[in-house]
Amino acid sequence: MALVLKISGRVFDNEELVLKYAEILSKLPGRIAVVAGGGEVARRYIAVARKGGASNTFQDLLGIYASRLNALLLISLLKDAYAKVPRNMEEFLEAWGRSRIVVTGGFQPGQSTATVAALVAEAVRAAALLNAANIDAVYSDDPRKNPNATRLSELKYDEFERILRSSNLPGGYELIDTWAVSILKRSCITTYIFDGRTPEAIEAVVRGENPGSKITC
């Protein structure tokens, strides 16, 4: 069964973490699709572009290219990965038909890498999407602002959507955008959200464990 992994761009800001992810992915059996976020490179470039008056579309493009650079870095560390970074779904599917591991980044402006991961999971008929996020689980509220926020180990997509709508400001506690959630929900793809600083959580999910939060239909 195919494994789809979304890696937060912040993981790529830590070279030891990137190396550990490559080590774990190389040992996992089966077919693997990985979607990389943009990380600090994306944030820095976007900030400069925004300050200079660049359009949102151009800012999105900078984020996309940063995510593709991170994807290429991970590819370079994997011996059996497809050698190029797919730029759209057609290129991804072509790569998927040729290699055991395919790593990609963003596809187009206005579309988050979380949405790309959801589309990829749907395209390869994955049973689950693993999200190596910037937080260890889903909470009832932003735990950085509300110390009474409750950690939710299991929840339904309907509840998850309500949590997302309550915190949708830029830079806020939005783990996945609503478009990505709608894709995962329509195809009933289970999502696991866990701390991206613990790549071993991937192996835990494969063993049937829940290292963070499990979201189902």
C-alpha positions as CSV (number, residue, x, y, z in Angstrom):
1,M,0.0,0.0,0.0
2,A,1.3,3.5,-0.9
3,L,2.5,5.8,1.9
4,V,2.1,9.5,1.4
5,L,4.1,11.8,3.7
6,K,3.8,15.6,4.0
7,I,6.9,17.2,5.6
8,S,6.7,20.6,7.0
9,G,9.2,23.0,5.5
10,R,10.6,23.7,8.9
11,V,12.1,20.2,9.0
12,F,14.4,21.3,6.1
13,D,15.8,24.1,8.4
14,N,17.5,21.4,10.4
15,E,20.1,19.3,8.5
16,E,20.2,16.5,11.0
17,L,16.4,16.1,10.7
18,V,16.6,15.9,6.9
19,L,19.2,13.3,7.1
20,K,17.2,11.2,9.6
21,Y,14.1,11.4,7.4
22,A,16.1,10.2,4.4
23,E,17.5,7.3,6.5
24,I,14.0,6.2,7.7
25,L,12.4,6.6,4.2
26,S,15.1,4.5,2.7
27,K,14.4,1.6,5.0
28,L,10.6,1.7,4.7
29,P,9.1,-1.0,2.4
30,G,6.6,-0.3,-0.4
31,R,5.9,2.8,-2.4
32,I,6.3,6.3,-1.0
33,A,5.3,9.7,-2.1
34,V,6.7,12.7,-0.2
35,V,5.6,16.4,-0.4
36,A,8.0,18.9,0.9
37,G,7.2,22.4,2.3
38,G,9.2,25.5,1.7
39,G,10.6,26.3,5.2
40,E,12.8,29.2,6.1
41,V,14.0,29.7,2.5
42,A,10.4,30.3,1.4
43,R,9.6,32.6,4.3
44,R,12.7,34.7,3.8
45,Y,12.1,35.2,0.0
46,I,8.4,35.8,0.4
47,A,9.0,38.4,3.1
48,V,11.4,40.4,0.8
49,A,9.0,40.1,-2.1
50,R,6.1,41.3,0.0
51,K,8.1,44.2,1.3
52,G,8.9,45.2,-2.3
53,G,5.3,45.0,-3.4
54,A,5.3,41.7,-5.3
55,S,1.9,40.2,-6.1
56,N,0.5,37.3,-4.0
57,T,0.9,35.1,-7.1
58,F,4.6,35.9,-7.3
59,Q,5.0,35.3,-3.6
60,D,3.4,31.9,-4.1
61,L,5.8,31.1,-6.9
62,L,8.7,31.8,-4.6
63,G,7.3,29.4,-2.0
64,I,6.8,26.8,-4.7
65,Y,10.4,27.0,-5.9
66,A,11.6,26.9,-2.3
67,S,9.6,23.7,-1.7
68,R,11.0,22.1,-4.9
69,L,14.5,22.9,-3.7
70,N,13.8,21.1,-0.4
71,A,12.4,18.2,-2.4
72,L,15.5,18.0,-4.5
73,L,17.6,18.0,-1.4
74,L,15.7,15.0,-0.1
75,I,15.9,13.2,-3.5
76,S,19.7,13.6,-3.4
77,L,19.8,11.7,-0.1
78,L,17.6,8.8,-1.3
79,K,19.2,6.1,-3.5
80,D,16.0,4.8,-5.2
81,A,14.0,8.1,-5.6
82,Y,12.9,9.6,-8.9
83,A,15.6,12.0,-9.9
84,K,13.4,15.0,-10.8
85,V,10.9,17.0,-8.8
86,P,7.5,16.8,-10.5
87,R,6.0,20.2,-11.2
88,N,2.4,19.2,-11.6
89,M,0.1,16.2,-11.1
90,E,0.7,14.8,-14.6
91,E,4.5,14.8,-14.0
92,F,4.0,13.3,-10.6
93,L,1.9,10.4,-12.0
94,E,4.5,9.8,-14.7
95,A,7.2,9.6,-12.0
96,W,5.0,7.4,-9.8
97,G,4.8,4.9,-12.6
98,R,8.6,4.7,-12.8
99,S,10.0,4.9,-9.3
100,R,9.4,3.5,-5.8
101,I,9.9,6.9,-4.1
102,V,8.7,10.2,-5.6
103,V,9.4,13.5,-3.9
104,T,7.7,16.7,-4.9
105,G,7.0,20.3,-3.7
106,G,4.4,22.8,-4.7
107,F,2.4,22.7,-7.9
108,Q,0.8,26.0,-8.6
109,P,0.0,29.4,-7.0
110,G,-2.9,29.6,-4.6
111,Q,-2.4,25.9,-3.6
112,S,-0.6,24.9,-0.4
113,T,1.7,21.9,-0.2
114,A,-0.8,20.4,2.2
115,T,-3.3,20.5,-0.7
116,V,-0.7,18.9,-3.0
117,A,-0.2,16.1,-0.5
118,A,-4.0,15.6,-0.3
119,L,-4.3,15.4,-4.1
120,V,-1.3,13.0,-4.3
121,A,-2.8,10.8,-1.6
122,E,-6.1,10.7,-3.5
123,A,-4.4,10.1,-6.9
124,V,-2.4,7.0,-5.6
125,R,-5.4,5.8,-3.6
126,A,-3.5,6.0,-0.3
127,A,-5.3,4.8,2.8
128,A,-3.6,7.5,4.9
129,L,-1.7,10.7,4.7
130,L,1.1,11.3,7.3
131,N,1.6,14.9,8.1
132,A,4.9,15.7,9.8
133,A,3.8,19.1,11.2
134,N,5.0,22.0,13.3
135,I,3.1,20.7,16.3
136,D,2.8,17.3,18.0
137,A,-1.0,16.9,17.5
138,V,-4.3,18.6,16.9
139,Y,-5.7,20.7,19.8
140,S,-9.1,22.1,20.6
141,D,-7.5,25.6,20.3
142,D,-4.1,27.1,19.7
143,P,-2.0,25.7,22.6
144,R,0.5,28.5,22.2
145,K,-2.2,31.0,23.1
146,N,-4.5,28.9,25.2
147,P,-2.9,26.8,28.0
148,N,-6.2,25.0,28.5
149,A,-6.4,23.7,25.0
150,T,-7.1,20.0,24.9
151,R,-5.0,17.6,22.9
152,L,-7.1,15.4,20.6
153,S,-5.7,12.0,19.8
154,E,-8.7,11.1,17.5
155,L,-11.3,13.2,15.8
156,K,-13.5,13.4,12.8
157,Y,-13.0,15.7,9.8
158,D,-16.2,17.6,10.7
159,E,-14.6,18.5,14.1
160,F,-11.3,19.3,12.5
161,E,-12.9,21.7,10.0
162,R,-14.5,23.6,12.9
163,I,-11.1,23.9,14.6
164,L,-9.5,25.2,11.4
165,R,-12.2,27.8,10.8
166,S,-11.7,29.2,14.3
167,S,-8.1,30.0,13.6
168,N,-7.4,31.0,10.0
169,L,-5.2,34.0,10.3
170,P,-1.8,34.0,8.4
171,G,0.8,32.3,10.6
172,G,-1.9,31.0,12.9
173,Y,-2.7,27.5,14.1
174,E,-3.8,26.3,10.7
175,L,-2.4,22.8,10.2
176,I,-4.0,22.1,6.9
177,D,-6.0,24.5,4.7
178,T,-9.7,23.8,4.2
179,W,-9.2,22.8,0.5
180,A,-6.9,20.0,1.5
181,V,-9.3,18.8,4.2
182,S,-12.2,18.7,1.6
183,I,-10.1,16.5,-0.7
184,L,-9.1,14.1,2.2
185,K,-12.7,14.0,3.4
186,R,-14.3,13.3,0.0
187,S,-12.1,10.3,-0.5
188,C,-12.1,9.3,3.2
189,I,-8.4,9.3,3.6
190,T,-7.2,9.0,7.2
191,T,-4.7,11.7,8.2
192,Y,-2.1,11.4,11.0
193,I,-0.6,14.6,12.3
194,F,2.5,14.3,14.4
195,D,5.6,16.3,15.5
196,G,7.8,16.8,12.5
197,R,10.8,16.8,14.8
198,T,10.3,13.1,15.5
199,P,10.7,11.3,12.1
200,E,10.5,8.0,14.0
201,A,6.8,8.7,14.2
202,I,6.5,7.5,10.6
203,E,7.6,4.0,11.7
204,A,5.1,4.2,14.6
205,V,2.2,4.8,12.1
206,V,3.4,2.0,9.9
207,R,3.2,-0.3,13.0
208,G,-0.4,0.8,13.6
209,E,0.3,3.3,16.3
210,N,-1.0,6.9,16.7
211,P,1.9,9.2,17.6
212,G,-0.1,12.4,17.5
213,S,-3.6,12.8,16.2
214,K,-5.7,10.6,13.9
215,I,-8.4,12.2,11.7
216,T,-11.0,10.0,10.1
217,C,-14.3,10.3,8.2
